[in-house]
Amino acid sequence: MAKKSMIARDAKRQSLVQKYAKKRRNLKKELLEAVSLEEKFLLQHALQKLPRNSAPVRLHNRCAVTGRPKAFYRHFGVCRHVLRELA
């Protein structure tokens, strides 16, 4: 069983990703369409001002039953230990 604090931290990251997803997507789209170098710097700065935990890269797949972050099977949504018990 994973520590409750780690599960809570991951849940907080998940909510931040959902909260800032639209803003982050719009900034990245504008960054691709930007022509001048100064405009790109301003957009990049705006993107960097968003919270770090709002980036989807920082999310980690966790087992739905135990919260274990390793040996996770995406197809089933559980770790290998739970998968063996359920089999």
N, C-alpha and C positions, 0 to 999 in steps of 0.2 A: 504494500500500500504506500502510495506517495505521500509526502508530507502535505498537510492541509494548506500550509502557506504557499507551497509551490503550485498547487492546484488553483488557489485563489489568485495568485499572481498571473497565471496563465489565463484565467477567466477575465481578469482586468485587461490584459493585453488584447484579448478577443473583442471586448467591448470597445476599446480604443481604436482597433482596426476598423470596426464597423462604423464608428462615429466619424472618423476622418477619411473614409474610403473615397467618398465623392470629391472632397476637396483635393485630396492627393491625386486622384485621377485627372481632375481638371488642370491642376498645376503641371502635371507631366505632359498632358496634351499641349498646353500652351508652350511648354519648354521645347517640344519638338517643332512647333510651328514658328517659334521665335526666329527673327532674322538677325538682329543686331546682337553683338556680343554683350553689350551693357544690359540689354533686356534679358538675355539668358542668365546673367549674373544675378539680376534682381529676382527672377523666378526661382533660381536655384537657392537663393537665400531664403525665400519664402518657404520653399520645400524643407529646408533645413530647420526652420523655426517650428515645424510641427513636432509633436512629441516622438521620441525614438520608438516607443512601444506602439506607435500607430502604424508602423511599417509591417506589412504581412510577412516579411521575411523572418521576423522575430517570433512568430508563432511556432509552437511545437505540437505535433500530434501526440495525444495522450489516450491511454486506455479508458474506455467509458466506465469500466467497473472499478479498476484499482487506481487509475491515474498514472500508471507507469509510463514514462516517456520513451523507453527503449523497447525494441522488438515488437513494434506496433504493426499490425496488419490492417492496411487501409480498407480492404474489401469488407472486413468484419467489424472494424472499429474497436478491436480489443488487442491486448498484448498476447504473446505466445503462451504464457502461463494460463490465462483465462481460456484461451482457445483450446488448450489441451483438456482443461476441466470440462468444457462444454461439449467436446467431441465424444 
